[in-house]
Amino acid sequence: MTFSSETLPADPKAAIRQLKRELRAQIGDVQAVFDTLSDKIATRVAEINALKNKGEPVWPVIPYADIKDGALTPAQRDAIKRRGCAVIKGHFPREQALAWDHSMLDYLDLNRFDDVYKGPGDNFFGTLSASRPEIFPIYWSQAQMQARQSEEMAQVQSFLNRLWTFESNGKQWFDPDVSVIYPDRIRRRPPGTTSKGLGAHTDSGALERWLLPAYQQVFARVFDGNIDKYDPWDAAHRTEVQEYTVDNTTKCSVFRTFQGWTALSDMIPGQGLLHVVPIPEAMAYILLRPLLDDVPEDELCGVAPGRVLPISEKWHPLLTEALTSIPALEAGDSVWWHCDVIHSVAPVEDQQGWGNVMYIPAAPMCEKNLAYAKKVKAALETGASPGDFPREDYETTWQDRFTLDDLNIHGKRALGMV
């Protein structure tokens, strides 16, 4: 199996038209299948909104101590699988997270980031009806790498990976107990910020989810109309998918069981926080929706090459109704959501307090992820931007940058070095 980038069709619109003809023939009565699925999702949406109206939690909140002590109950696991998201409370001590936040600021100041920053280096979010969060292309600070290679992170990633079915048909799709380091950027949003946020979307493939053969295997039960048999927690074939390479856009070269971030500041509701649609099965709705008669034959409800997959009130009103904010957080808490889960960042006016996070996902070791981990090791050696991100390379000459010599045993495993 090779993992070279897939080639974007020369005529995407023609490919979409052909795909729709094939899928409709395969599914049969698409409208009837979609209506059945919509009824089930509507029940989940009503359940979620009833909880919100009563002021009861929607996001599962799991104490880190329960993970560390092996004291998790089946009900806790079931809650995460039902919602596709979780907050890990006290993942790191609050004092540790605040110290990392302070050290991050010192790192930026020491290397005069404000003087050299040239602005966003990509257009990954396309035409989403929103503004970019305050994302900085910094990858190799001591704070980020210490969190990525920590014992606490390894334990949580293993727990989350093991919520998936990772063995089937005699094949182990990934090693749940080792996650590769996937360096991502940081967000620093100061008090007083006014931001339009970021519109609802999903990551890890957009046009690819319909057109690429590996994704068609992942979603085979959706695309043959047997949606009752679709399991969003089955890892089969997910480690074989790729994303199209499109100039000047960010992509993801690894399989992430969960996307995630770690809070470096306290956060309160209503201050531009992350929202999700806590229904992992909603991806089936997204995939079937463009096959209905009201969508132009050469369109997939706003999907475009090299962009995130947009979710809108125009095409997905049932789903957007269920967008649900994370609860109040303290520095050191971490936030996680299934790789197919719809998410957004709410707008905010005159934000109260800081909104600082480190983006750290769970990306279990497999052939695909190991190939990228080797590239991460090479980037770490020079301080270059990781391969999935624009080549801005701010940190190549920076002082106090994390180096290979700073790796512990978790970090070395995560980069395929031991």
C-alpha positions in Angstrom: 0.0 0.0 0.0 1.4 3.4 -1.0 0.2 6.7 0.4 1.0 9.2 -2.3 -1.4 12.1 -2.8 -4.5 11.3 -4.8 -5.0 13.4 -8.0 -7.9 15.8 -8.2 -10.2 14.9 -11.2 -9.5 17.1 -14.2 -13.2 18.0 -14.3 -14.6 17.7 -10.8 -18.1 18.7 -11.9 -18.2 15.9 -14.4 -17.0 13.5 -11.8 -19.7 14.6 -9.4 -22.4 14.2 -12.1 -21.2 10.6 -12.8 -20.9 9.8 -9.1 -24.5 10.9 -8.5 -25.8 8.7 -11.3 -24.0 5.7 -9.9 -25.0 6.2 -6.3 -28.6 6.7 -7.1 -28.7 3.5 -9.1 -27.0 1.7 -6.3 -29.2 3.1 -3.5 -32.5 3.0 -5.2 -35.1 5.2 -3.6 -32.7 7.8 -2.2 -35.4 10.0 -0.8 -36.9 7.2 1.2 -33.5 6.3 2.7 -32.8 9.9 3.5 -36.2 10.4 5.1 -35.7 7.4 7.3 -32.3 8.7 8.4 -33.6 12.2 8.9 -36.3 10.9 11.3 -33.7 9.2 13.4 -31.4 12.2 13.5 -34.4 14.5 14.3 -35.0 12.3 17.4 -31.4 12.9 18.5 -31.7 16.6 17.8 -34.8 16.8 19.9 -33.1 15.0 22.7 -30.1 17.3 22.6 -32.2 20.5 22.5 -34.4 19.2 25.4 -31.3 18.8 27.5 -30.1 22.3 26.6 -33.5 23.8 27.4 -33.4 22.2 30.9 -29.8 23.4 31.5 -28.5 19.8 31.6 -25.1 18.8 30.1 -24.9 17.6 26.5 -21.1 17.1 26.3 -19.9 14.1 28.4 -17.4 15.4 31.0 -14.9 12.8 32.0 -12.5 13.4 35.0 -8.9 12.6 33.9 -8.5 10.8 37.2 -11.0 8.2 36.0 -8.9 7.5 32.9 -5.6 7.4 34.9 -7.1 5.1 37.5 -8.8 2.8 35.0 -12.1 3.6 36.8 -14.2 4.5 33.7 -17.7 3.0 33.6 -19.5 1.6 30.6 -21.9 4.5 30.8 -19.1 7.0 30.5 -17.8 5.2 27.4 -21.3 4.9 25.9 -21.9 8.6 26.5 -18.9 9.6 24.4 -19.8 7.2 21.6 -23.3 8.5 21.5 -22.3 12.2 21.4 -19.0 11.8 19.5 -17.4 14.4 21.8 -16.0 14.8 25.3 -14.3 17.2 27.8 -11.5 15.6 29.8 -11.6 17.6 33.1 -8.3 18.2 34.8 -6.3 16.6 31.9 -3.4 18.7 33.1 -3.1 20.6 36.4 -4.4 24.1 35.9 -1.1 25.6 37.1 0.8 23.5 34.5 -1.5 24.8 31.7 -1.1 28.4 32.8 2.7 28.0 33.0 2.6 26.7 29.4 0.6 29.6 28.3 3.1 32.0 29.9 6.0 30.2 28.4 4.3 30.4 25.0 4.1 34.1 25.3 7.7 34.3 26.3 8.7 32.2 23.3 6.9 34.5 20.9 8.3 37.6 22.5 11.9 36.2 22.7 11.8 35.6 18.9 9.9 38.9 18.1 7.0 37.1 16.4 4.9 40.2 16.3 7.5 41.9 14.2 8.0 39.0 11.7 4.5 37.6 11.3 3.1 38.0 7.8 -0.5 36.9 8.3 -2.3 33.6 7.3 -0.4 31.5 4.8 -3.3 29.5 3.5 -7.0 29.7 2.5 -8.2 26.4 4.0 -11.5 27.7 5.4 -12.5 29.1 2.0 -15.8 30.9 1.9 -17.2 29.9 5.2 -19.3 32.7 6.6 -16.9 33.6 9.3 -13.5 35.1 10.1 -10.3 33.2 10.9 -9.7 32.5 14.6 -6.5 34.0 16.0 -4.3 31.1 14.8 -0.5 31.4 14.9 1.7 29.1 12.8 3.9 28.0 15.7 4.6 24.3 16.1 7.8 23.7 18.1 7.6 25.5 21.4 8.6 23.7 24.6 5.0 24.1 25.8 3.4 22.4 22.8 5.9 19.5 22.6 5.8 18.9 26.3 2.0 18.5 26.2 2.2 16.3 23.0 4.7 13.8 24.5 3.3 13.8 28.1 2.2 10.7 29.9 -1.2 12.4 30.5 -1.7 12.9 26.7 -0.7 9.3 25.9 -3.2 8.0 28.4 -6.1 10.0 27.1 -5.3 9.3 23.4 -5.2 5.6 24.1 -8.5 5.7 25.9 -10.1 7.6 23.0 -8.6 5.4 20.3 -9.9 2.3 22.1 -13.5 3.6 21.7 -13.1 2.6 18.0 -13.3 -0.9 16.5 -9.8 -1.1 15.2 -9.6 -4.8 14.4 -11.8 -6.5 11.7 -11.5 -9.2 9.1 -8.2 -10.3 10.6 -6.6 -6.9 10.2 -5.6 -4.4 12.9 -6.1 -1.0 11.4 -4.1 0.9 14.0 -2.2 0.6 17.3 -4.5 2.3 19.8 -1.8 2.7 22.5 0.6 4.8 20.5 -0.5 8.1 18.8 1.9 10.0 16.4 2.7 13.6 17.1 0.7 15.7 14.8 2.1 19.3 15.2 -0.6 21.9 14.7 -0.8 25.6 15.4 -1.9 27.6 18.5 -4.7 30.0 19.1 -4.2 33.1 21.2 -7.3 35.2 21.4 -7.0 38.2 23.8 -9.7 39.8 26.0 -11.7 42.4 24.1 -11.7 40.4 20.9 -14.6 40.7 18.5 -14.7 37.8 16.0 -17.2 36.4 13.6 -16.0 32.9 14.6 -15.9 30.1 12.1 -18.8 28.5 10.3 -20.0 24.9 10.8 -17.9 22.4 8.9 -16.1 19.0 9.1 -12.4 18.3 8.4 -10.4 15.4 7.0 -11.7 15.3 3.5 -14.6 17.0 1.7 -14.9 16.2 -2.0 -12.8 13.1 -1.2 -15.5 11.6 0.9 -17.6 11.0 -2.2 -15.0 10.4 -4.9 -12.1 8.4 -3.5 -12.4 4.6 -3.5 -11.1 4.2 0.1 -13.7 6.6 1.4 -16.4 4.8 -0.6 -15.3 1.7 1.4 -15.5 3.6 4.7 -19.0 4.7 3.9 -20.1 1.6 2.0 -23.2 1.1 4.2 -24.3 4.7 3.5 -23.7 4.5 -0.2 -25.6 1.2 -0.6 -28.6 2.5 1.3 -28.0 0.2 4.4 -27.7 3.1 6.8 -28.8 1.0 9.8 -25.5 -0.9 9.4 -23.3 2.2 9.2 -21.0 2.4 12.2 -19.1 5.7 12.6 -16.8 4.0 15.1 -15.5 1.3 12.7 -12.0 2.1 11.6 -12.0 -0.2 8.6 -10.3 1.5 5.6 -10.0 4.9 7.3 -6.3 4.5 7.5 -6.2 4.1 3.7 -7.8 7.4 2.7 -6.1 10.4 1.3 -6.9 14.1 0.7 -6.4 15.9 -2.6 -3.4 18.2 -2.8 -4.5 21.7 -3.8 -2.1 24.6 -3.9 -2.1 27.0 -0.9 -4.3 25.0 1.3 -3.9 23.0 4.4 -4.5 19.3 4.4 -4.3 16.4 6.8 -2.0 13.5 6.0 -2.9 11.4 9.1 -6.0 9.6 10.3 -7.3 11.2 13.5 -9.7 9.2 15.6 -10.5 12.5 17.5 -9.6 16.1 16.9 -8.8 17.9 20.0 -7.3 20.8 21.9 -6.0 21.6 25.3 -7.1 24.8 27.1 -4.4 27.2 28.2 -6.9 29.6 29.8 -10.2 29.5 31.6 -13.2 29.9 29.3 -16.8 30.6 29.9 -19.9 30.0 27.7 -20.9 32.8 25.4 -17.3 33.8 24.7 -16.8 32.5 21.2 -16.4 28.9 22.2 -16.3 25.7 20.1 -19.7 24.2 19.2 -20.4 20.7 17.8 -23.3 18.8 16.4 -23.0 15.9 18.9 -24.3 13.2 16.5 -21.4 11.2 14.9 -23.9 9.5 12.5 -24.7 12.9 11.0 -22.0 12.2 8.4 -24.5 9.8 6.7 -26.9 12.7 6.3 -24.2 14.9 4.9 -23.2 12.3 2.3 -26.8 11.5 1.2 -28.0 15.1 1.1 -26.5 16.1 -2.3 -28.2 13.1 -4.0 -31.7 14.7 -3.5 -33.4 16.3 -6.4 -33.2 19.9 -5.1 -29.3 20.0 -5.4 -27.8 20.9 -8.8 -26.4 17.9 -10.6 -22.8 19.1 -10.5 -22.8 20.3 -6.9 -22.3 18.7 -3.4 -24.0 21.3 -1.2 -21.2 23.8 -1.4 -18.2 21.4 -1.3 -15.1 22.6 -3.2 -11.6 21.0 -3.7 -9.1 22.0 -1.1 -11.6 23.4 1.4 -13.3 22.1 4.5 -16.7 20.5 4.1 -19.2 23.3 4.8 -22.4 22.7 6.8 -25.1 25.3 6.2 -28.7 26.1 7.1 -29.5 26.1 3.4 -28.6 22.4 2.9 -28.5 21.0 6.4 -31.0 22.9 8.6 -31.7 19.8 10.8 -28.1 19.5 11.7 -27.3 23.1 12.4 -30.2 23.2 14.9 -28.2 20.8 17.2 -25.0 22.9 17.4 -24.0 22.8 21.1 -21.3 24.7 22.9 -18.7 23.2 25.1 -19.3 23.8 28.8 -17.2 26.2 30.9 -13.6 25.1 31.0 -10.6 25.6 33.2 -7.0 25.8 31.9 -5.7 22.3 31.7 -9.0 20.7 30.5 -9.0 19.2 27.0 -11.7 19.0 24.4 -12.2 16.1 21.9 -14.5 15.4 19.0 -14.9 12.5 16.5 -13.2 13.1 13.2 -16.5 13.2 11.4 -18.3 15.5 13.8 -19.5 18.9 12.6 -18.0 21.8 14.5 -17.9 25.6 14.5 -16.5 28.5 16.6 -19.2 30.9 17.8 -18.9 34.6 17.2 -18.0 36.9 20.1 -18.1 40.6 20.8 -15.7 42.1 23.3 -14.6 38.7 24.6 -14.1 38.5 28.4 -10.8 36.8 29.3 -8.3 35.0 27.1 -9.2 32.1 24.7 -5.9 30.3 24.3 -5.5 26.7 23.1 -3.0 24.1 21.8 -4.4 21.9 19.0 -3.5 18.2 19.8 -5.5 15.4 18.2 -5.4 11.6 18.7 -3.8 10.1 15.6 -3.1 6.4 16.3 0.0 4.7 14.9 -0.6 3.0 11.5 1.3 2.8 8.2 -0.2 6.0 7.0 0.5 7.9 10.2 4.0 6.6 10.6 4.8 7.9 7.1 3.8 11.4 8.2 5.6 11.0 11.6 8.9 10.5 9.8 8.2 13.8 8.0 7.4 15.4 11.4 10.8 14.3 12.7 12.6 15.9 9.8 10.7 19.1 10.3 11.5 19.1 14.0 15.2 18.7 13.3 15.2 22.0 11.4 12.3 23.9 13.0 10.5 24.0 9.7 6.7 24.1 9.3 5.2 20.5 9.2 4.4 19.2 5.8 0.6 19.6 6.0 0.9 23.3 6.6 2.1 26.3 4.6 5.9 26.6 4.4 6.2 29.7 6.6 9.1 28.3 8.6 9.2 31.0 11.3 11.0 28.9 13.8 14.0 27.6 12.0 16.3 30.2 13.7 14.3 30.7 16.9 15.8 30.4 20.3 14.5 28.0 23.0 12.9 25.8 20.3 12.1 22.2 21.2 14.7 19.8 19.6 15.1 16.1 19.1 17.3 15.9 22.2 14.2 17.0 24.3 12.1 14.0 23.2 11.1 11.5 26.0 10.1 7.9 25.4 6.6 8.9 24.4 7.9 11.4 21.9 10.3 9.0 20.4 7.6 6.3 20.0 5.2 8.9 18.5 7.8 9.8 15.8 8.6 6.1 15.0 12.1 6.4 16.5 11.8 3.3 18.8 
